[in-house]
Amino acid sequence: MGSPARASLIVASNRGPLSIVVVDDGEDEVRRGGGGLVSGMQAALSAAPDALWICAALNDRERGLARRATSGRLSEVSVVADALAGDFDVRMLPIDAVTFRQAYNGIANSTLWFVLHMLYEPARSPVFDQAWRRQWAGYVRYNRAFAEAIAAEAADGATVMVQDYHLLLAPRMLRELRPDVRIGHFTHTPWVPPEYFRMLPDDVVRDLLNGLLGAHLVGFHTARWAKHFAACCHDLLGRRPGSGLDVFPLSTDADELRERAYERDVNRALRGLRGTVGDRKVIGRVDRTELSKNVLRGLLAFRELLRTRPEWHDRVVHVVYNSPSREHLPEYREYTATVERLGREIDEEFSTDDWTPVVLEIADDYPGSLATMRLSDVVFVNSVRDGMNLVVLEGIVLSERDPAVVLTREAGAADTLGDDALLINPFDVSQTAAALH
C-alpha cells in the first residue's frame, strides 16, 4: 500500500478503492471498494504511469495499517491491496478519529449533504453555533491533510483529480502549496441556487466557493448544477468561474454490469424473488435509506395507487431494496424505522393469502438489488435531489421487461432521459401514483 515518491496522476477522495475488514480468523482482509467512482477512477489510474489514489482511513484498523505503511512496517496485506486496486498505488491517510468524525459526520454528511440536497427544515435547522464551529475546524484540518499529502506526492506538473463534497476546500489549499500542478474537482452531488447556499455562515460560503475555484477545472454531472454553482460564485462572491467550469455526465458500464448481473448469486436471488412475485408486475426501486432518496413518499404513492386504482390489487408488487445508510446519525435511524413501519402498514391493509404488495429489504444485498432491476416493469426513482442517479440507468440496462421509468425531475438523470421517462415532482404523491399507474 506504499506510494511512489512522485505521482503524475493523483485521485483524491474520502473513500478509496479498498476497504479493510476483519474476517473469521481475526486477520485483516482487503476488499475492493464498491460504487461507480471506484470503477471509473480505476480505469483512468490504470492507464497512467506513476498513478496514485489518496484516500482517508475510515476506521481504526485502516488507520493502524496506514500508520504502519507510513513508517515502512508493511504486512503482506499490501500485496493483496496492490492486486485488488489495479496498476496504481493507494495511500490511506491516518487522519485522527476526532478530526475524521468532525469532518465526515459533522460537516460533510450533516451540513453539506443537507445543503446540497435541500434537506433542511428552516424552522428547526440548521443551527450554526460553537459546537458546529468545532466541527467546521475539523473539516478544515481534514482538507488540509489531503492538500499536504497530495503536495508531497505529486510530480512536477502532475494532474490531480479531487472528488466530491468532502474535499471542497482542498483545491485552493493545494494550489497555494503546489502552483505547478493541474487541479480538477468533480462534485457528484447536485448544487443549489445562491439563496439556498447562503444559509451557510457568510465566511463558510466564501471559503467553500474559493476552495473550489482553486481548481483549474470544476466539473458537475449536468448543466443545471454547473449553472447554480456559477450563480453562487457571481452573487455571493462577485467572481465568475469562466472557462474552468464544465459538465461531465457520468454513465454506467453496461457490459460490466450485465456480466455481474448474471452471476450465480444474482440468479439465485432472482429465483427467490420470482417465487414471491409470481407473474405480477413489478415496480422496482434500488437505493439507500438516505433522506434524499425519498423512499417514504415513494411508499405513500404506492399506497395511493392501490387505494385509488383497485384494479391493480393482486396484480402488482412494489419491490424495494435499500442499503443501510448513515445509521450513526439519529435522523437516518428514525427515517428508516418510519419507512419500515409504512411498508408493514401497506401490507396489513392490502395483502391477501397469496399476495404481498410490498417486498421491502433493508440490507447490504447487491445480488438482490441486481435481481430486482432485472425483474422490474417500472424503474422507480423519486429522489428529492440527485447529482445524477446511476441506478435509473442501470435499471434500464438490466431490466428484462422493457421497463417504463418513473423519475424525479430533480435528478441529473432527468436531464439525460428527458421525455423518455415519466418525470414527476418528488413531493407530489398523487402525481407519482398517477405516473406509476
KOLVOTI-931875 format. One line per field, with one value per residue (C-alpha): residue number from 1; residue in three letters; x, y, z. Coordinates in nm, 4 decimals. Example, Ala and Ser with C-alpha at 12.3 -4.5 7.8 and 13.67 -1.06 7.14 Angstrom:
<pts>
mifi = 1  2;
torpa = Ala  Ser;
xx = 1.2300  1.3670;
yy = -0.4500  -0.1060;
zz = 0.7800  0.7140;
</pts>
This chain:
<pts>
mifi = 1  2  3  4  5  6  7  8  9  10  11  12  13  14  15  16  17  18  19  20  21  22  23  24  25  26  27  28  29  30  31  32  33  34  35  36  37  38  39  40  41  42  43  44  45  46  47  48  49  50  51  52  53  54  55  56  57  58  59  60  61  62  63  64  65  66  67  68  69  70  71  72  73  74  75  76  77  78  79  80  81  82  83  84  85  86  87  88  89  90  91  92  93  94  95  96  97  98  99  100  101  102  103  104  105  106  107  108  109  110  111  112  113  114  115  116  117  118  119  120  121  122  123  124  125  126  127  128  129  130  131  132  133  134  135  136  137  138  139  140  141  142  143  144  145  146  147  148  149  150  151  152  153  154  155  156  157  158  159  160  161  162  163  164  165  166  167  168  169  170  171  172  173  174  175  176  177  178  179  180  181  182  183  184  185  186  187  188  189  190  191  192  193  194  195  196  197  198  199  200  201  202  203  204  205  206  207  208  209  210  211  212  213  214  215  216  217  218  219  220  221  222  223  224  225  226  227  228  229  230  231  232  233  234  235  236  237  238  239  240  241  242  243  244  245  246  247  248  249  250  251  252  253  254  255  256  257  258  259  260  261  262  263  264  265  266  267  268  269  270  271  272  273  274  275  276  277  278  279  280  281  282  283  284  285  286  287  288  289  290  291  292  293  294  295  296  297  298  299  300  301  302  303  304  305  306  307  308  309  310  311  312  313  314  315  316  317  318  319  320  321  322  323  324  325  326  327  328  329  330  331  332  333  334  335  336  337  338  339  340  341  342  343  344  345  346  347  348  349  350  351  352  353  354  355  356  357  358  359  360  361  362  363  364  365  366  367  368  369  370  371  372  373  374  375  376  377  378  379  380  381  382  383  384  385  386  387  388  389  390  391  392  393  394  395  396  397  398  399  400  401  402  403  404  405  406  407  408  409  410  411  412  413  414  415  416  417  418  419  420  421  422  423  424  425  426  427  428  429  430  431  432  433  434  435  436  437;
torpa = Met  Gly  Ser  Pro  Ala  Arg  Ala  Ser  Leu  Ile  Val  Ala  Ser  Asn  Arg  Gly  Pro  Leu  Ser  Ile  Val  Val  Val  Asp  Asp  Gly  Glu  Asp  Glu  Val  Arg  Arg  Gly  Gly  Gly  Gly  Leu  Val  Ser  Gly  Met  Gln  Ala  Ala  Leu  Ser  Ala  Ala  Pro  Asp  Ala  Leu  Trp  Ile  Cys  Ala  Ala  Leu  Asn  Asp  Arg  Glu  Arg  Gly  Leu  Ala  Arg  Arg  Ala  Thr  Ser  Gly  Arg  Leu  Ser  Glu  Val  Ser  Val  Val  Ala  Asp  Ala  Leu  Ala  Gly  Asp  Phe  Asp  Val  Arg  Met  Leu  Pro  Ile  Asp  Ala  Val  Thr  Phe  Arg  Gln  Ala  Tyr  Asn  Gly  Ile  Ala  Asn  Ser  Thr  Leu  Trp  Phe  Val  Leu  His  Met  Leu  Tyr  Glu  Pro  Ala  Arg  Ser  Pro  Val  Phe  Asp  Gln  Ala  Trp  Arg  Arg  Gln  Trp  Ala  Gly  Tyr  Val  Arg  Tyr  Asn  Arg  Ala  Phe  Ala  Glu  Ala  Ile  Ala  Ala  Glu  Ala  Ala  Asp  Gly  Ala  Thr  Val  Met  Val  Gln  Asp  Tyr  His  Leu  Leu  Leu  Ala  Pro  Arg  Met  Leu  Arg  Glu  Leu  Arg  Pro  Asp  Val  Arg  Ile  Gly  His  Phe  Thr  His  Thr  Pro  Trp  Val  Pro  Pro  Glu  Tyr  Phe  Arg  Met  Leu  Pro  Asp  Asp  Val  Val  Arg  Asp  Leu  Leu  Asn  Gly  Leu  Leu  Gly  Ala  His  Leu  Val  Gly  Phe  His  Thr  Ala  Arg  Trp  Ala  Lys  His  Phe  Ala  Ala  Cys  Cys  His  Asp  Leu  Leu  Gly  Arg  Arg  Pro  Gly  Ser  Gly  Leu  Asp  Val  Phe  Pro  Leu  Ser  Thr  Asp  Ala  Asp  Glu  Leu  Arg  Glu  Arg  Ala  Tyr  Glu  Arg  Asp  Val  Asn  Arg  Ala  Leu  Arg  Gly  Leu  Arg  Gly  Thr  Val  Gly  Asp  Arg  Lys  Val  Ile  Gly  Arg  Val  Asp  Arg  Thr  Glu  Leu  Ser  Lys  Asn  Val  Leu  Arg  Gly  Leu  Leu  Ala  Phe  Arg  Glu  Leu  Leu  Arg  Thr  Arg  Pro  Glu  Trp  His  Asp  Arg  Val  Val  His  Val  Val  Tyr  Asn  Ser  Pro  Ser  Arg  Glu  His  Leu  Pro  Glu  Tyr  Arg  Glu  Tyr  Thr  Ala  Thr  Val  Glu  Arg  Leu  Gly  Arg  Glu  Ile  Asp  Glu  Glu  Phe  Ser  Thr  Asp  Asp  Trp  Thr  Pro  Val  Val  Leu  Glu  Ile  Ala  Asp  Asp  Tyr  Pro  Gly  Ser  Leu  Ala  Thr  Met  Arg  Leu  Ser  Asp  Val  Val  Phe  Val  Asn  Ser  Val  Arg  Asp  Gly  Met  Asn  Leu  Val  Val  Leu  Glu  Gly  Ile  Val  Leu  Ser  Glu  Arg  Asp  Pro  Ala  Val  Val  Leu  Thr  Arg  Glu  Ala  Gly  Ala  Ala  Asp  Thr  Leu  Gly  Asp  Asp  Ala  Leu  Leu  Ile  Asn  Pro  Phe  Asp  Val  Ser  Gln  Thr  Ala  Ala  Ala  Leu  His;
xx = 0.0000  0.3021  0.3144  0.5754  0.7817  0.6237  0.2981  0.1985  -0.1739  -0.3429  -0.7049  -0.8126  -1.1351  -1.2743  -1.3418  -1.0809  -1.0772  -1.0114  -1.1631  -1.0197  -1.2445  -1.1876  -1.2557  -1.3440  -0.9870  -0.9324  -0.6993  -0.7329  -0.8720  -0.8506  -1.1536  -1.2247  -1.4459  -1.7836  -1.9565  -1.9212  -1.6342  -1.4092  -1.4804  -1.4394  -1.1249  -0.9580  -0.9756  -0.8171  -0.5467  -0.4536  -0.3936  -0.1463  0.2142  0.3048  -0.0582  -0.1722  -0.5070  -0.5082  -0.7999  -0.8854  -0.8532  -1.2157  -1.1784  -0.9246  -0.7968  -0.7390  -0.5708  -0.3396  -0.2478  -0.1943  0.0425  0.2404  0.2632  0.3861  0.6536  0.7640  0.6322  0.4095  0.2470  0.1513  -0.1830  -0.0169  0.0393  -0.3321  -0.4118  -0.1989  -0.3698  -0.7186  -0.6611  -0.5104  -0.1956  -0.1562  -0.0730  -0.3041  -0.2218  -0.4594  -0.4270  -0.4379  -0.6336  -0.7121  -1.0546  -1.1843  -1.0958  -1.2418  -1.5668  -1.5996  -1.5296  -1.7246  -2.0247  -2.0485  -1.9834  -1.9822  -2.2858  -2.4791  -2.4201  -2.3000  -2.5111  -2.8181  -2.7473  -2.6712  -2.9809  -3.2045  -3.2948  -3.3023  -3.6228  -3.5606  -3.7945  -3.5617  -3.2385  -2.9628  -2.8076  -2.4549  -2.3222  -1.9902  -2.0239  -2.0740  -1.7706  -1.5565  -1.6772  -1.6010  -1.2450  -1.2177  -1.3331  -1.0637  -0.7957  -0.9212  -0.8977  -0.5541  -0.4296  -0.5311  -0.3762  -0.0447  -0.0398  -0.1083  0.1551  0.4114  0.3309  0.2737  0.5370  0.6167  0.3168  0.1088  -0.2663  -0.4812  -0.8465  -1.0207  -1.3579  -1.6792  -1.8179  -1.5844  -1.2978  -1.4359  -1.1540  -0.8656  -0.8211  -0.7371  -0.5126  -0.3279  -0.2852  -0.1182  0.1201  0.1867  0.1007  0.2636  0.0075  -0.3154  -0.6174  -0.9627  -1.2557  -1.5691  -1.8844  -2.1031  -2.3945  -2.6301  -2.5566  -2.8061  -2.9092  -2.7460  -3.0485  -3.0220  -2.6426  -2.6321  -2.7992  -2.4419  -2.2395  -2.1018  -1.7360  -1.8025  -1.9773  -1.6708  -1.4282  -1.6186  -1.6583  -1.2995  -1.1885  -1.3495  -1.2314  -0.8771  -0.9197  -0.8345  -1.1430  -1.4654  -1.6967  -2.0599  -2.2943  -2.5315  -2.5510  -2.8182  -2.5790  -2.2971  -2.5311  -2.6227  -2.2548  -2.1737  -2.4633  -2.3337  -1.9880  -2.1331  -2.3959  -2.2157  -1.8506  -1.8510  -1.6488  -1.7111  -1.5727  -1.5095  -1.3830  -1.2831  -1.6396  -1.7680  -2.0176  -1.9298  -2.2379  -2.1495  -2.2785  -2.2580  -2.0538  -2.3316  -2.1154  -1.9563  -2.2947  -2.4636  -2.1793  -2.2147  -2.5962  -2.5966  -2.3612  -2.4774  -2.5661  -2.7857  -2.9603  -3.0305  -3.1761  -3.3850  -3.5389  -3.6381  -3.7863  -3.9845  -4.1235  -4.2575  -4.3790  -4.5210  -4.6466  -4.7368  -4.5978  -4.3001  -4.2374  -3.8694  -3.6548  -3.2961  -3.1264  -3.0162  -3.2086  -3.0879  -3.3105  -3.2661  -3.3789  -3.7391  -3.8367  -4.1144  -4.3057  -4.2496  -4.4326  -4.7074  -4.7520  -4.7756  -5.0368  -5.2355  -5.2116  -5.3680  -5.6332  -5.7421  -5.6861  -5.8263  -5.7779  -5.4097  -5.4862  -5.3075  -5.1506  -4.8503  -4.5724  -4.3513  -4.0016  -3.7779  -3.4116  -3.2423  -2.8850  -2.8492  -2.7053  -2.5504  -2.7001  -2.4873  -2.6994  -3.0276  -3.2224  -3.1404  -3.2306  -3.5669  -3.6334  -3.5516  -3.7875  -4.0659  -4.0096  -4.0276  -4.3440  -4.5187  -4.4241  -4.5858  -4.8980  -4.9439  -4.9119  -5.1611  -5.4114  -5.3947  -5.2231  -5.4071  -5.3149  -5.1091  -5.0242  -4.7762  -4.7892  -4.4621  -4.1316  -3.9048  -3.5456  -3.3089  -2.9787  -2.6428  -2.7573  -2.6073  -2.7200  -3.0765  -3.0585  -2.9436  -3.2175  -3.4748  -3.3513  -3.3726  -3.7347  -3.8637  -4.1510  -4.1183  -3.7848  -3.8846  -3.6624  -3.8256  -3.5281  -3.5705  -3.2465  -2.9702  -2.6486  -2.7109  -2.8553  -2.6907  -2.9481  -3.2058  -2.9559  -2.8577  -3.2245  -3.2795  -2.9746  -3.0641  -3.4431  -3.5630  -3.9115  -3.8639  -3.9363  -4.1126  -3.9199  -4.0840  -3.8180  -3.7901  -3.7292  -3.4767  -3.2182  -2.9412  -3.0587  -3.3789  -3.1710  -3.0334  -3.3566  -3.5988  -3.9253  -3.8160  -3.9123  -4.2293  -4.0938  -4.2506  -4.2385  -4.0862  -4.3087  -4.6356  -4.7540  -5.0705  -4.8806  -4.6355  -4.9197  -5.0687  -4.7304  -4.6967  -5.0420;
yy = 0.0000  0.2235  0.5008  0.6213  0.9243  1.1371  1.0594  1.2014  1.1406  1.1548  1.0877  1.2149  1.1098  1.0387  0.6720  0.4853  0.1762  -0.0561  -0.1336  -0.3390  -0.5782  -0.8408  -1.1983  -1.5036  -1.5865  -1.2348  -1.1325  -0.8201  -0.8726  -0.6103  -0.5873  -0.3861  -0.0855  -0.0550  0.2173  0.3932  0.6148  0.3133  0.1663  0.4961  0.6093  0.2677  0.2784  0.6245  0.5434  0.2089  0.3824  0.6339  0.5757  0.6530  0.6909  0.7197  0.7177  0.9101  0.8425  0.8565  0.5626  0.5130  0.3199  0.2316  -0.0775  0.1198  0.3974  0.1437  -0.0056  0.3407  0.4329  0.1108  0.1865  0.5390  0.4105  0.1429  -0.1507  -0.3198  -0.6622  -0.8970  -0.7146  -0.4558  -0.7219  -0.8039  -0.4336  -0.3872  -0.6813  -0.5530  -0.1881  -0.2284  -0.0946  0.2020  0.2706  0.3551  0.5756  0.5881  0.8949  0.8110  1.1239  1.1162  0.9817  1.3082  1.5145  1.2495  1.2357  1.6142  1.6451  1.3428  1.3232  1.6813  1.8779  1.6586  1.4451  1.6593  2.0018  1.9986  1.6991  1.8634  2.1957  2.0496  1.8262  2.0949  1.8738  2.1359  2.2288  2.6027  2.6322  2.3994  2.3515  2.4365  2.5796  2.7159  2.7513  2.6995  2.3199  2.3411  2.5689  2.2995  2.0567  2.3074  2.3403  1.9616  1.9848  2.2451  2.0219  1.7232  1.9105  2.0460  1.6931  1.5910  1.9012  1.8428  1.4727  1.5489  1.8224  1.5800  1.3038  1.4970  1.5086  1.8408  1.9406  1.6427  1.6153  1.5906  1.4820  1.5788  1.4171  1.5421  1.7454  1.6019  1.7975  2.1334  2.3297  2.1153  2.2651  2.6141  2.4755  2.2565  2.5369  2.7508  2.4661  2.3484  2.6073  2.3850  2.1024  2.0939  2.0511  1.9257  1.8901  1.6896  1.7191  1.4081  1.5778  1.8483  2.2151  2.4732  2.8287  3.1205  3.1873  2.8374  2.8160  3.1396  2.9578  2.8683  3.1213  3.4005  3.3148  2.9469  3.0371  3.2329  2.9602  2.6851  2.8754  2.9992  2.6478  2.5069  2.7962  2.6958  2.4160  2.4761  2.2753  2.2332  1.9606  1.8623  1.5951  1.8374  2.1914  2.2645  2.2078  2.3970  2.6919  2.7020  2.6956  2.9798  3.1824  3.1271  3.2466  3.5544  3.6521  3.5570  3.6049  3.8531  3.6128  3.4029  3.0520  3.1281  2.8504  2.6391  2.5105  2.2141  1.9274  1.5562  1.3319  1.0046  0.6866  0.3147  0.0341  -0.1751  -0.4761  -0.4994  -0.4526  -0.7252  -0.9658  -0.9140  -0.9300  -1.2841  -1.4436  -1.7317  -1.5346  -1.2941  -1.5793  -1.7406  -1.4144  -1.3781  -1.7236  -1.6351  -1.3025  -1.4653  -1.7112  -1.4179  -1.2017  -1.4691  -1.3315  -0.9897  -0.6567  -0.5228  -0.1634  -0.1860  0.0590  0.0183  0.2820  0.3618  0.4526  0.8060  1.1036  1.2482  0.9219  0.9884  0.6264  0.7304  0.9337  0.6517  0.4122  0.6707  0.6944  0.3145  0.3081  0.5772  0.3754  0.0745  0.2871  0.4740  0.2011  -0.1233  -0.2915  -0.3262  -0.5343  -0.8698  -0.7591  -0.5544  -0.5790  -0.2924  -0.4364  -0.2030  -0.2894  -0.0348  -0.0465  0.0895  0.4405  0.6593  0.4582  0.6531  0.9657  0.9752  1.1342  0.8352  0.5744  0.7425  0.7697  0.4034  0.2991  0.5108  0.3515  0.0009  0.0859  0.2241  -0.0862  -0.3057  -0.0874  -0.1192  -0.4966  -0.5101  -0.3010  -0.4819  -0.8217  -1.1482  -1.5094  -1.5259  -1.1595  -0.9426  -0.5981  -0.4658  -0.6530  -0.4277  -0.5320  -0.3065  -0.4867  -0.4795  -0.7196  -0.6322  -0.9581  -0.8921  -0.5390  -0.6585  -0.9240  -0.6520  -0.4486  -0.7494  -0.8104  -0.4508  -0.3451  0.0044  0.1543  0.3931  0.6795  0.9721  1.1339  1.4771  1.5665  1.3656  1.4666  1.2036  0.8733  0.5842  0.3358  0.4500  0.3988  0.0588  -0.0390  0.0415  -0.1657  -0.4690  -0.4970  -0.7945  -0.6426  -0.3301  -0.1071  0.2222  0.4802  0.6944  0.9510  1.2599  1.5751  1.6754  1.4111  1.4788  1.1696  1.3591  1.5946  1.2898  1.0922  1.3821  1.2735  0.9091  0.8986  0.9868  1.2846  1.3666  1.6274  1.4220  1.5932  1.5295  1.1902  1.1941  1.2788  0.9993  0.7491  0.8514  0.8032  0.4572  0.3696;
zz = 0.0000  -0.0409  -0.2973  -0.5450  -0.4457  -0.7189  -0.8996  -1.2389  -1.1765  -0.8362  -0.7422  -0.4004  -0.2315  0.1124  0.0342  -0.1637  -0.3860  -0.0904  0.2457  0.5305  0.7208  0.9866  0.8717  1.0800  1.1803  1.3151  1.0339  0.8215  0.4724  0.1999  -0.0275  -0.3366  -0.2722  -0.4390  -0.6355  -0.9682  -0.8527  -0.7980  -1.1418  -1.3233  -1.1459  -1.1633  -1.5413  -1.5529  -1.2989  -1.4530  -1.7864  -1.6398  -1.5328  -1.1712  -1.0601  -0.7001  -0.5184  -0.1881  0.0463  0.4140  0.6511  0.7544  1.0798  1.3469  1.1632  0.8446  1.0418  1.2050  0.8689  0.7201  1.0045  0.9546  0.5835  0.6552  0.8922  0.6465  0.8542  0.5981  0.6239  0.3413  0.3196  0.0925  -0.1724  -0.1685  -0.1868  -0.4973  -0.6662  -0.5826  -0.6628  -1.0072  -1.1671  -0.9317  -0.5683  -0.2806  0.0145  0.3100  0.5310  0.9049  0.9954  1.3663  1.4608  1.6105  1.3034  1.0725  1.2706  1.2742  0.9022  0.7797  1.0131  1.1342  0.8153  0.5029  0.5838  0.8327  0.6763  0.3161  0.2122  0.3663  0.1938  -0.1493  -0.1404  0.0139  0.3092  0.5836  0.7679  0.8140  1.1145  1.3080  1.1168  1.0518  1.3705  1.3420  1.6965  1.8759  1.8627  1.4871  1.4572  1.6197  1.3565  1.0842  1.2176  1.1807  0.8190  0.7521  0.9107  0.7123  0.3819  0.4730  0.5456  0.1932  0.0341  0.2129  0.1232  -0.2427  -0.2492  -0.1096  -0.3594  -0.6843  -0.9555  -1.1245  -1.3342  -1.2145  -1.2712  -0.9575  -0.9615  -0.6340  -0.5694  -0.4126  -0.1250  0.1379  -0.0187  -0.1274  0.0389  -0.0852  -0.4357  -0.3049  -0.0310  -0.2804  -0.5310  -0.2648  -0.1825  -0.5391  -0.8058  -1.0709  -1.0594  -1.2603  -1.0346  -1.1245  -0.8850  -0.9605  -0.7490  -0.7559  -0.5780  -0.7046  -0.6419  -0.5198  -0.6101  -0.4221  -0.1996  -0.0513  -0.0351  0.1628  0.4540  0.5481  0.7525  0.5349  0.5917  0.5207  0.1949  0.0877  0.1941  0.0131  -0.3127  -0.3086  -0.2237  -0.5369  -0.7511  -0.6592  -0.9133  -1.2774  -1.3742  -1.1749  -1.3011  -1.2437  -1.3768  -1.5507  -1.6815  -1.4194  -1.1274  -1.3033  -1.3602  -0.9897  -0.8919  -1.1319  -0.9888  -0.6337  -0.7361  -0.9042  -0.6458  -0.3236  -0.4163  -0.7028  -0.9193  -1.2285  -1.2825  -1.6509  -1.8763  -1.5752  -1.5351  -1.7357  -1.7412  -1.7446  -1.7208  -1.5525  -1.7147  -1.6408  -1.7969  -1.9493  -2.0378  -1.6938  -1.5264  -1.7320  -1.6646  -1.2896  -1.3006  -1.4450  -1.1958  -0.9811  -0.6657  -0.8657  -1.0471  -0.7098  -0.5742  -0.8903  -0.8449  -0.4893  -0.5974  -0.8780  -0.6242  -0.4232  -0.7110  -0.9414  -1.2727  -1.1324  -1.2475  -1.0508  -0.9509  -0.8591  -0.6685  -0.5548  -0.3418  0.0120  0.3269  0.2613  0.3332  -0.0145  -0.1817  -0.0722  -0.0082  0.2291  -0.0312  -0.2800  -0.0474  0.0091  -0.3685  -0.3994  -0.1223  -0.3030  -0.6252  -0.4503  -0.2800  -0.5925  -0.8549  -0.7117  -1.0492  -0.9519  -0.6446  -0.6697  -0.9993  -0.8853  -0.6271  -0.5116  -0.4569  -0.2544  -0.1958  0.0307  0.1532  0.5090  0.5112  0.7834  1.0676  1.3172  1.2523  1.4509  1.1629  0.9456  1.2082  1.2653  0.8920  0.8325  1.1134  0.9595  0.6171  0.7650  0.9566  0.6476  0.4468  0.7123  0.7182  0.3409  0.3637  0.6508  0.4535  0.1209  0.1420  0.0824  0.1500  -0.1697  -0.2400  -0.0502  -0.2153  -0.0666  -0.0600  0.1472  0.2144  0.4094  0.3802  0.2066  -0.0645  -0.4020  -0.5710  -0.4537  -0.5904  -0.9316  -0.9336  -0.8632  -1.1596  -1.3901  -1.2874  -1.2937  -1.5206  -1.3734  -1.2700  -0.9926  -0.8676  -0.6857  -0.5095  -0.3569  -0.5403  -0.7023  -0.8741  -1.1431  -1.0082  -1.1862  -1.0567  -1.3091  -1.5926  -1.4508  -1.4275  -1.7935  -1.8883  -1.6760  -1.6891  -1.8904  -1.9217  -2.1402  -1.8413  -1.8038  -1.5989  -1.3310  -1.2441  -1.0301  -1.2280  -0.9583  -1.0583  -1.3057  -1.4955  -1.5807  -1.7943  -1.9772  -2.0262  -2.0765  -2.2386  -2.2417  -1.8715  -1.6832  -1.4893  -1.1528  -0.8797  -0.5943  -0.3358  -0.5245  -0.4032  -0.6134  -0.9332  -0.8543  -0.8019  -1.1371  -1.3074  -1.1536  -1.2888;
</pts>
